[in-house]
Amino acid sequence: MRRAVALAARGLGSTSPNPVVGCVVLDRDGRTVGEGWHQRAGGPHAEVHALAEAGDDARGGTALVTLEPCNHTGRTGPCAQALIEAGVSRVVYAVADPSPVAAGGAATLRDAGVHAEGGLLADEAAAVNAAWLTSVRRQLPYVTWKFAATLDGRTAAADGTSRWITSSEARADVHRLRAGSDAVLVGSGTARSDDPHLAVRGVPGAVQPLRVVLDTEGTAVRAEARVLDDAAPTLVAVAEDAEAGALAAAVEDSGHQFLRLPRTAGGLDLDALLAALFAQDVRRVLLEGGAGLAGAFVAQGRVDEIVAYLAPALLGAGPAALADAGIGTIAQALRLSFGETEHLGPDLRLTARPAPDALAPEPSSTAAAPAVHPANEEF
């Protein structure tokens, strides 16, 4: 099963809106005869790849799968039925499928006389599939907030210079993080000051994520902005009442998407944004900047994971990584649990996650997500 979890991770960034899944097939004597992972949405599932490699050796054997085999016919057939037809006698899966559409594979297997059991290495399998599992249960994307800072938490010097706080190794890792995401998100401050490109570079075979810019007033993204090139798709969101005719024209000319969102006291309605992204099959969002936008996400309990790149340097002054997040006293501090720690050149990459009870609940409204329009449509 641990090998199946490692195989599943190979699909990160290329399977949305589907989960990442790995499968290992053993013959009657317990020897590995087939391996597979879900490689892309619409393509064969992990079990199908592994069974094809195993051939007749799968008959009477065991299949180990990181997610309960699906019981649904979509662009591909149900994996539970494929396992039955292959003649396996036992299926061990790590995590039950929470999707109401695809769940029920274990029951189908048992009804056909196949021994099926779940829970083996469930925590490890759930960790590699955290974004998909969370988004399915919540019906909103999983949000990872990434930032790079000095050891004293500064993202730039007092004069505004910030290139480069972290090393080339850390910056290369950011591109791998982007490649594993469905959307990369920044706010108007970052768009105005940095003119970021947000596309993945240096990751062979990467599927380019959707570039998303929240430009509340419609004044930060210019016609010549790098996010409006053809390197990756882009969505620009503005307030419903913003005077954004010039921006709409620029988005129209570049062939990208334009979205109007309800305005809130702090800017744009983040849940409405996330609902619109979920409706576009976005399951994992990488929040890259800046401090104000990160503060808004933290304040609303919409940050599921934090990836911090810390450089062994001190500045003492300059902008902090996080702006006002609605925390007024130490008792309100958002407490985190550290996950993985990794050295990247001279820098340190830290992963942390809030406790589940620190996150916002699922949206109570069942209203449809805001419509996303090409900018040349009337709306």
C-alpha positions in Angstrom: 0.0 0.0 0.0 2.8 2.4 0.7 4.0 1.8 -2.9 0.5 2.6 -4.1 0.5 5.9 -2.2 3.8 6.8 -3.8 2.4 6.0 -7.2 -0.7 8.1 -6.5 1.5 11.1 -5.9 2.7 11.0 -9.5 -0.7 12.2 -10.6 -0.7 15.4 -8.6 -1.5 18.4 -10.8 -2.9 16.4 -13.8 -6.0 14.6 -12.6 -8.4 17.3 -11.5 -11.3 17.2 -10.9 -10.5 13.6 -10.2 -8.5 12.3 -7.2 -5.0 11.0 -7.4 -5.0 7.2 -7.0 -2.4 4.5 -7.0 -2.8 0.7 -7.3 -0.6 -2.4 -6.9 -1.8 -5.9 -7.9 -0.3 -9.0 -6.3 -0.7 -12.5 -7.7 -1.8 -15.5 -5.6 1.7 -15.8 -4.1 1.9 -12.2 -3.1 4.3 -11.1 -5.8 3.8 -7.7 -7.5 2.5 -8.2 -11.0 1.0 -4.9 -11.8 1.2 -1.2 -10.9 -0.6 1.9 -12.0 -1.8 5.4 -11.1 -4.4 7.7 -12.4 -2.4 9.9 -14.8 -5.0 12.4 -16.2 -8.6 13.2 -16.0 -10.6 11.3 -18.6 -7.9 8.6 -18.8 -7.8 5.1 -17.4 -8.0 4.9 -13.6 -5.2 3.4 -11.5 -6.8 0.0 -11.2 -7.2 -0.3 -15.0 -3.5 0.5 -15.6 -2.4 -2.0 -12.9 -4.7 -4.8 -14.1 -3.5 -4.3 -17.7 0.1 -4.8 -16.5 -0.9 -7.8 -14.4 -2.9 -9.6 -17.1 -4.0 -13.2 -16.1 -1.7 -13.1 -13.0 -4.3 -10.9 -11.3 -6.8 -13.8 -11.1 -7.0 -15.0 -7.6 -4.7 -12.2 -6.4 -5.0 -9.0 -4.4 -5.4 -5.4 -5.4 -4.2 -2.7 -3.1 -5.7 0.8 -3.9 -5.3 4.1 -2.2 -9.0 5.0 -2.7 -12.1 2.8 -2.7 -12.6 1.6 -6.2 -15.2 3.7 -8.0 -18.7 2.4 -8.7 -19.5 5.0 -11.4 -19.5 5.1 -15.2 -18.3 8.4 -16.4 -15.7 9.0 -19.0 -14.3 5.6 -18.0 -16.1 2.5 -16.6 -16.4 1.5 -12.9 -13.2 0.2 -11.4 -15.1 -2.1 -9.1 -16.4 -4.0 -12.1 -13.0 -4.1 -13.7 -11.6 -5.8 -10.6 -14.4 -8.3 -10.6 -13.9 -9.1 -14.3 -10.1 -9.5 -13.7 -10.9 -12.2 -11.1 -9.1 -10.7 -8.1 -10.1 -12.4 -4.9 -9.3 -9.6 -2.5 -9.3 -5.8 -2.6 -7.7 -3.6 0.1 -8.2 0.1 -0.1 -6.9 2.9 2.1 -9.7 5.6 2.1 -13.4 5.3 1.5 -14.7 7.4 -1.5 -16.7 10.4 -0.1 -18.2 11.2 -3.5 -21.9 10.4 -3.6 -21.5 9.7 -7.3 -18.7 7.2 -7.3 -18.9 5.7 -3.8 -20.2 2.1 -3.2 -17.4 0.2 -4.9 -16.6 -1.9 -1.8 -20.2 -3.1 -1.5 -20.3 -4.0 -5.2 -17.1 -6.0 -4.8 -18.5 -7.9 -1.7 -21.8 -8.6 -3.6 -19.7 -10.3 -6.3 -17.8 -12.4 -3.7 -14.6 -10.4 -3.6 -13.2 -9.8 -0.1 -13.0 -6.0 0.3 -11.6 -4.1 3.3 -10.5 -0.5 3.9 -8.4 1.6 6.2 -4.8 0.3 5.5 -2.5 3.3 5.7 -5.5 5.6 5.5 -3.7 8.6 7.0 -0.9 8.4 4.4 -3.2 7.9 1.5 -5.5 10.8 2.7 -2.5 13.1 3.0 -1.5 12.8 -0.6 -5.2 13.2 -1.7 -6.0 15.9 0.9 -7.0 18.6 -1.6 -9.5 16.3 -3.5 -11.0 14.8 -0.3 -11.4 18.2 1.3 -12.9 19.8 -1.8 -15.4 17.0 -2.3 -16.6 17.1 1.3 -16.8 21.0 1.4 -17.7 21.6 -2.3 -15.0 24.3 -2.3 -11.4 24.1 -3.3 -8.6 23.3 -0.9 -6.4 26.4 -0.4 -2.7 26.4 0.2 -1.1 29.7 1.2 2.5 30.0 0.1 4.9 32.7 1.0 8.7 33.4 1.1 10.2 35.4 3.9 13.2 36.1 5.9 13.6 34.4 9.3 12.0 37.5 10.9 9.0 37.2 8.6 9.7 40.0 6.1 8.8 39.6 2.5 10.7 42.6 1.3 13.1 45.2 2.6 12.0 48.6 3.9 12.8 50.1 0.4 10.5 47.5 -1.2 13.2 45.4 -2.8 12.5 41.6 -2.6 14.6 39.9 -5.3 15.7 37.5 -4.1 14.9 36.7 -0.5 15.1 32.9 -1.1 17.4 30.8 -3.2 17.0 29.4 -6.7 16.3 26.0 -5.2 13.3 27.4 -3.3 12.1 29.3 -6.3 12.3 26.1 -8.4 10.2 24.3 -5.7 7.5 27.0 -6.0 7.1 26.0 -9.7 6.6 22.4 -8.6 4.0 23.6 -6.1 2.2 25.5 -8.9 2.4 22.5 -11.1 0.5 20.5 -8.4 -2.3 23.1 -8.2 -5.3 23.8 -10.4 -5.2 27.6 -9.9 -2.7 30.2 -8.7 -4.2 33.2 -7.0 -3.0 36.8 -6.3 -4.6 40.1 -5.3 -4.5 43.5 -6.8 -1.5 44.7 -4.7 0.7 41.9 -6.1 -0.7 42.4 -9.6 0.1 46.2 -9.5 3.5 46.0 -7.9 5.0 42.8 -9.3 3.2 42.2 -12.6 3.6 38.4 -11.9 3.4 35.8 -14.7 2.2 33.0 -12.5 2.8 30.3 -15.1 4.8 27.1 -14.3 8.3 27.0 -15.6 10.9 24.3 -15.5 8.5 21.4 -14.7 8.4 19.0 -17.7 4.9 17.9 -18.7 3.2 20.3 -16.2 -0.4 21.2 -16.8 -0.6 25.0 -16.5 -2.9 26.1 -13.7 -5.5 28.7 -14.0 -4.1 32.1 -13.2 -6.5 34.1 -11.0 -6.2 37.8 -10.1 -8.6 39.5 -7.7 -8.7 43.1 -8.9 -11.6 44.5 -6.8 -11.8 47.9 -8.5 -10.6 46.7 -11.9 -7.6 49.1 -11.9 -4.6 46.8 -11.2 -4.4 44.5 -14.2 -3.3 46.4 -17.3 -3.7 45.5 -21.0 0.0 44.6 -21.2 0.0 42.5 -17.9 2.0 39.3 -18.2 -1.0 37.3 -16.9 -2.9 38.2 -20.1 -0.4 36.4 -22.3 -1.1 32.9 -23.8 1.2 30.9 -21.5 -1.7 29.8 -19.4 -5.5 30.5 -18.9 -6.4 33.5 -16.7 -9.4 34.6 -14.7 -9.7 38.2 -13.6 -12.3 38.9 -10.9 -13.7 42.4 -10.0 -16.5 43.7 -7.8 -20.0 43.7 -9.2 -20.2 47.5 -9.1 -16.6 48.2 -10.3 -16.1 50.5 -13.3 -14.1 47.9 -15.2 -14.8 48.5 -18.9 -11.2 49.0 -19.8 -10.2 45.8 -18.0 -13.0 43.9 -19.6 -11.8 45.0 -23.0 -8.3 43.9 -22.2 -9.5 40.5 -21.0 -11.6 40.1 -24.1 -8.7 40.9 -26.4 -6.6 38.3 -24.7 -9.2 35.5 -24.7 -9.3 35.0 -21.0 -12.1 34.9 -18.4 -13.8 37.8 -16.6 -15.8 37.4 -13.4 -17.9 39.8 -11.3 -18.2 39.0 -7.6 -20.2 40.5 -4.7 -18.4 43.1 -2.7 -17.8 42.6 1.0 -16.4 44.9 3.7 -12.9 43.5 3.1 -13.0 43.3 -0.7 -14.5 40.5 -2.8 -16.7 37.7 -1.5 -14.1 34.9 -1.2 -16.6 32.1 -0.8 -18.3 33.2 -4.0 -14.9 33.1 -5.7 -14.1 29.7 -4.4 -17.5 28.4 -5.5 -17.0 29.7 -9.0 -13.6 28.0 -9.2 -15.0 24.8 -7.9 -17.6 24.9 -10.6 -14.7 25.1 -13.1 -13.2 21.8 -11.7 -10.6 23.6 -9.6 -9.9 21.5 -6.6 -6.6 23.0 -5.3 -5.8 26.7 -5.1 -2.3 28.1 -4.5 -2.6 31.5 -2.8 0.6 33.4 -3.6 0.0 36.9 -2.5 0.0 39.3 -1.0 -0.2 39.9 2.7 -3.6 41.5 2.6 -5.3 38.8 0.6 -3.7 36.1 2.8 -5.1 37.9 5.8 -8.5 37.9 4.4 -8.4 34.2 3.7 -7.0 33.5 7.2 -9.7 35.7 8.8 -12.4 33.7 7.0 -10.9 30.3 7.9 -10.3 29.4 4.2 -6.6 28.5 4.5 -6.2 24.7 4.6 -2.4 24.5 4.4 0.6 26.9 4.6 3.9 26.4 2.8 6.5 28.8 4.0 10.0 29.3 2.4 12.2 30.8 5.1 15.6 32.3 4.2 18.4 32.5 6.8 18.4 36.3 6.7 17.1 39.2 8.8 15.7 42.5 7.6 14.2 44.0 10.8 11.9 46.2 8.7 9.7 45.9 5.7 6.3 44.3 4.9 5.3 41.2 6.9 4.1 38.0 5.3 0.6 38.3 6.8 -1.5 41.5 7.2 -4.6 41.9 9.5 -6.3 38.6 9.9 -8.9 39.7 12.4 -6.8 38.4 15.4 -6.8 40.9 18.2 -5.3 38.9 21.2 -3.0 36.0 21.8 -6.0 33.8 22.7 -7.3 34.2 19.1 -4.1 33.1 17.5 -4.5 30.6 14.7 -2.7 27.6 16.1 -1.0 25.3 13.6 0.5 21.8 13.4 3.8 21.5 11.6 4.0 18.9 8.8 6.9 18.3 6.5 10.2 20.2 6.8 12.8 20.3 4.0 16.1 22.0 3.3 16.2 23.6 -0.2 19.7 25.0 -0.7 20.2 27.4 2.2 16.5 27.8 2.8 13.9 25.9 4.9 10.5 24.8 3.5 7.9 24.4 6.3 4.4 23.0 5.9 1.8 23.7 8.5 -1.9 23.1 8.8 -4.6 24.6 11.0 -6.6 22.4 13.3 -9.9 21.2 11.6 -12.0 23.2 14.1 -10.1 26.4 13.1 -11.4 26.3 9.5 -14.7 27.8 8.4 -17.6 25.4 7.9 -19.0 24.5 4.5 -21.0 27.4 3.0 -24.6 27.3 4.2 -26.0 28.7 1.0 -27.0 26.4 -1.8 -27.1 29.1 -4.4 -25.3 28.6 -7.6 -21.8 29.8 -8.1 -21.4 33.2 -9.9 -21.3 32.7 -13.6 -17.9 33.1 -15.3 -18.1 34.9 -18.6 -15.8 35.6 -21.5 -15.5 39.4 -21.3 -17.3 40.0 -24.6 -20.6 38.6 -23.3 -23.3 40.7 -21.8 -23.9 40.1 -18.1 
